[in-house]
Amino acid sequence: MIAIPLSDDSLPGKLNCSTCLLPMQYQTKKDGKFLWQCFKCGKQLLISSENSAYVEEYWSPPR
């Protein structure tokens, strides 16, 4: 019998931007959500601390 590993649903320590594929940087916790930002393209992700499947996507000017 083969053991199937359990999935790890915890928040990752590193996220890659889906637009430019560079690592996003964790900024702060805002209104109970974790804010990650890509400094090349300006994409921002707000990830809920209660449900990591709930993600809001925003764009800001790149730095």
N, C-alpha and C positions, 0 to 999 in steps of 0.2 A: 504494500500500500504506500502511496506517495503522499507526503505531508504537504499541504498547500499553505503557504505563508499568509498570515492575516494582512489586510491592507492597513497602511498607516494613514489615517485621516487627519493627523495633526497639521498645523500650519507649517509650511516649509521654512527653512532658514534662508532660502534663496529663491527668488522668482525671476524668471527671464521674461522680458518684454515680448509680447506676441507680434509686435510690429517690426522692431529692429533686432530682436533676439539677443540684446545685451542684458546683463543682470540689472534688475531694478533694485533701488535702495529703499530700505525701510525708513520712514520719516518720523512718524509719531502715532499715537492713538488718539483719535478724534471722534467724539460722540459714540464711544463703544465700538469703533471700527479701526482697523489697522490701515494706515495710509502707506502705500508703496508707490514710488515714482521712478520713471525712467528719465534721466537727465539729457538723453540725446534727442528723443522725439517728444517728450513732455507728457506722455501717457501716465495717468494716475489710476490706481486701483484702490478702492475702499473695500476691505474684506471684513465682514461681520465677525466679532469675537465669539458670538453664540453659535452661529451656523456658518462654517467656512465655505459652504456652497453658495452663499449669498454674496455676490461681488458686484460692485458698482464701478463703472468705467468712466473716466473723465479725461479731457485733454487740457493741457495748459501749455503756455509757450515754453519751448526748451531753453535751458540755461546755457 
